[in-house]
Amino acid sequence: METNRRNILKTGTAATAAAALPNILKAQNTPDTIKVGIIGCGGRGGGALSQALSADKNAMLWAIGDAFQTGIDNAVRIGSRFKERNQAPKDRQFLGLDAYKKVIESGVDVVLLCTPPHFRPQHLRAAVEAGKHVFAEKPMAVDMPGIKSVIESAKLAKTKNVAIQHGYCWRFHPGTREAYQKVLAGELGRVVSVYGTYLSSPVSALANGIKKPDGMGDVEWQMNWWQNFEWLNAGPLVEQCIHTVDKVAWAMGDIDPVAAVATGGRSHRDDQSNIWDHHHIAYEYPNGVMAHVGQRQMKGTYGDVTDRVYCEKGTMYSPGRCKIVNTDGKTTWRSKPAEVDDMYQVCHNEFFAALRAGNIINTGVYMAKSTALGLFGREAAYTGKRIKWADYWNDTYDYAPDDIKFTDSFPVAPAPIPGKPRVHTQPSR
Ligand SMILES: NC(=O)c1ccc[n+]([C@@H]2O[C@H](COP(=O)([O-])OP(=O)(O)OC[C@H]3O[C@@H](n4cnc5c(N)ncnc54)[C@H](O)[C@@H]3O)[C@@H](O)[C@H]2O)c1
């Protein structure tokens, strides 16, 4: 379970460093084209598909899989922008919950995993077992059994020479990378504390009055509104604010925390969802360093997404246009836009360049641990207890099985109440 941030950063120069290695795609007897399959093509999947095809002039859209027709239509629309590289005809457009299997079996080289996070461990395992290179969006799972499955898949990927590229996009942003490198190189002295915020509006929230249509199964309905149900999205601390949590990990050199104490609740939500709408997590790190994360998704409230890394000689502010302010309050450094400044594009450029160079990126364990840090904070908030990181790894609760069906009955579990026993639900058919 060890993650080394330096390994992650090395992916930035992967293509050059590994230029002498054999071309993995050629070694696998695949032609010079790279066949890309998209699994889950909503907002982010559409972006990832476009970035993958832009990253390599011989990458083609080969297969599409989505649980809903709208996702397939979106992928077709994006693929058509790439003209003759749009090679996913109707018989390689797969609909339904088993679409991922069909994409993986369709002869693809690379799959882009962009569904809601409940499905990530299952889809990652299937892709790795079949020897397909993977780009996986964050977060990696919604519970610890999912995290452990991702770690197993990452180990398997190593033995099979299969690449796993991660979607923690800020780690690819040139200016943000430079800022964190300065912190990690000790230019500002020791990190004293961290405070990161993700204060925003709700994402695809169930408005009052939106109810499940007659005749539609629980699972199908909840998947339509996946941002509202914990078994699908892990809650906003993990689904959206995981970027902030990940930047805490980054600032701390990706070392393990000791414990977490947290608060939170749902004060704006009186709908059928079961996620919370605000959290505050205090992560305790070795040597008494505290890292705080503030998360909120509420309409009509102050918005702020900023990370502050307080160090002995000053403070680093990120992400985006980052800056360093010294202890006299003077700005001593600002990041500048890079030639390719779009972090999503940098992520895919590096992934495809590494594949071409035969360098097998494997960020699976890093991704799993970064997601686990979010789940750990969420658990501290839900239980109202001080939880130790080492103990949290023994958590075995699995929010939903892999073989879920649209028509399964799956009553929405009540939202957690700190200090009271948790009530869970499971699907049945
Ligand atoms: N890195 C980032 O900045 C960033 C930004 C947005 C979203 N994300 C992540 O990307 C993922 C997708 O988010 P989104 O905003 O694109 O959501 P979305 O709802 O727009 O798209 C999800 C797509 O997955 C499909 N889908 C759902 N379950 C599926 C299954 N089992 N098999 C196949 N298809 C399935 C849906 O039909 C939909 O087309 C999430 O994990 C989210 O956290 C990352």
The ligand as an SDF file (V2000), in Angstrom:
LIG
                    3D

 44 48  0  0  0  0  0  0  0  0999 V2000
  -11.4610   14.8990  -12.8170 N   0  0  0  0  0  0  0  0  0  0  0  0
  -12.4720   15.7360  -12.8360 C   0  0  0  0  0  0  0  0  0  0  0  0
  -12.2930   16.9600  -12.7910 O   0  0  0  0  0  0  0  0  0  0  0  0
  -13.8700   15.2280  -12.9280 C   0  0  0  0  0  0  0  0  0  0  0  0
  -14.9190   16.0910  -13.2920 C   0  0  0  0  0  0  0  0  0  0  0  0
  -16.2150   15.5800  -13.3680 C   0  0  0  0  0  0  0  0  0  0  0  0
  -16.4450   14.2530  -13.0760 C   0  0  0  0  0  0  0  0  0  0  0  0
  -15.4080   13.4470  -12.6990 N   0  0  0  0  0  0  0  0  0  0  0  0
  -15.6520   12.0280  -12.3770 C   0  0  0  0  0  0  0  0  0  0  0  0
  -16.0020   11.3400  -13.5740 O   0  0  0  0  0  0  0  0  0  0  0  0
  -16.9580   10.3320  -13.2880 C   0  0  0  0  0  0  0  0  0  0  0  0
  -18.2000   10.5820  -14.1420 C   0  0  0  0  0  0  0  0  0  0  0  0
  -18.7540   11.8300  -13.8110 O   0  0  0  0  0  0  0  0  0  0  0  0
  -19.6180   12.6750  -14.8670 P   0  0  0  0  0  0  0  0  0  0  0  0
  -19.6880   14.0470  -14.3480 O   0  0  0  0  0  0  0  0  0  0  0  0
  -19.1220   12.4270  -16.2400 O   0  0  0  0  0  0  0  0  0  0  0  0
  -21.0450   11.9820  -14.6900 O   0  0  0  0  0  0  0  0  0  0  0  0
  -22.1950   11.8750  -15.7890 P   0  0  0  0  0  0  0  0  0  0  0  0
  -23.4260   11.4930  -15.0660 O   0  0  0  0  0  0  0  0  0  0  0  0
  -22.1910   13.0890  -16.6310 O   0  0  0  0  0  0  0  0  0  0  0  0
  -21.7160   10.6480  -16.6680 O   0  0  0  0  0  0  0  0  0  0  0  0
  -21.6550    9.3260  -16.2000 C   0  0  0  0  0  0  0  0  0  0  0  0
  -21.9150    8.4170  -17.3910 C   0  0  0  0  0  0  0  0  0  0  0  0
  -21.7280    7.0560  -16.9760 O   0  0  0  0  0  0  0  0  0  0  0  0
  -22.8380    6.2910  -17.4380 C   0  0  0  0  0  0  0  0  0  0  0  0
  -22.9450    5.1190  -16.5820 N   0  0  0  0  0  0  0  0  0  0  0  0
  -23.4110    5.0640  -15.3120 C   0  0  0  0  0  0  0  0  0  0  0  0
  -23.2590    3.8270  -14.8280 N   0  0  0  0  0  0  0  0  0  0  0  0
  -22.7190    3.0840  -15.8260 C   0  0  0  0  0  0  0  0  0  0  0  0
  -22.3300    1.7260  -15.9300 C   0  0  0  0  0  0  0  0  0  0  0  0
  -22.4670    0.8730  -14.9110 N   0  0  0  0  0  0  0  0  0  0  0  0
  -21.8030    1.3010  -17.0970 N   0  0  0  0  0  0  0  0  0  0  0  0
  -21.6610    2.1510  -18.1400 C   0  0  0  0  0  0  0  0  0  0  0  0
  -22.0240    3.4480  -18.0930 N   0  0  0  0  0  0  0  0  0  0  0  0
  -22.5220    3.9020  -16.9450 C   0  0  0  0  0  0  0  0  0  0  0  0
  -24.0030    7.2480  -17.3970 C   0  0  0  0  0  0  0  0  0  0  0  0
  -25.0650    6.8350  -18.1890 O   0  0  0  0  0  0  0  0  0  0  0  0
  -23.3610    8.5310  -17.8950 C   0  0  0  0  0  0  0  0  0  0  0  0
  -23.3690    8.5880  -19.3080 O   0  0  0  0  0  0  0  0  0  0  0  0
  -17.2120   10.4120  -11.7840 C   0  0  0  0  0  0  0  0  0  0  0  0
  -16.4030    9.5040  -11.1130 O   0  0  0  0  0  0  0  0  0  0  0  0
  -16.8120   11.8150  -11.4220 C   0  0  0  0  0  0  0  0  0  0  0  0
  -16.3960   11.9540  -10.0750 O   0  0  0  0  0  0  0  0  0  0  0  0
  -14.1390   13.9100  -12.6500 C   0  0  0  0  0  0  0  0  0  0  0  0
  1  2  1  0
  2  3  2  0
  2  4  1  0
  4  5  1  0
  4 44  2  0
  5  6  2  0
  6  7  1  0
  7  8  2  0
  8  9  1  0
  8 44  1  0
  9 10  1  0
  9 42  1  0
 10 11  1  0
 11 12  1  0
 11 40  1  0
 12 13  1  0
 13 14  1  0
 14 15  2  0
 14 16  1  0
 14 17  1  0
 17 18  1  0
 18 19  2  0
 18 20  1  0
 18 21  1  0
 21 22  1  0
 22 23  1  0
 23 24  1  0
 23 38  1  0
 24 25  1  0
 25 26  1  0
 25 36  1  0
 26 27  1  0
 26 35  1  0
 27 28  2  0
 28 29  1  0
 29 30  1  0
 29 35  2  0
 30 31  1  0
 30 32  2  0
 32 33  1  0
 33 34  2  0
 34 35  1  0
 36 37  1  0
 36 38  1  0
 38 39  1  0
 40 41  1  0
 40 42  1  0
 42 43  1  0
M  CHG  2   8   1  16  -1
M  END
$$$$
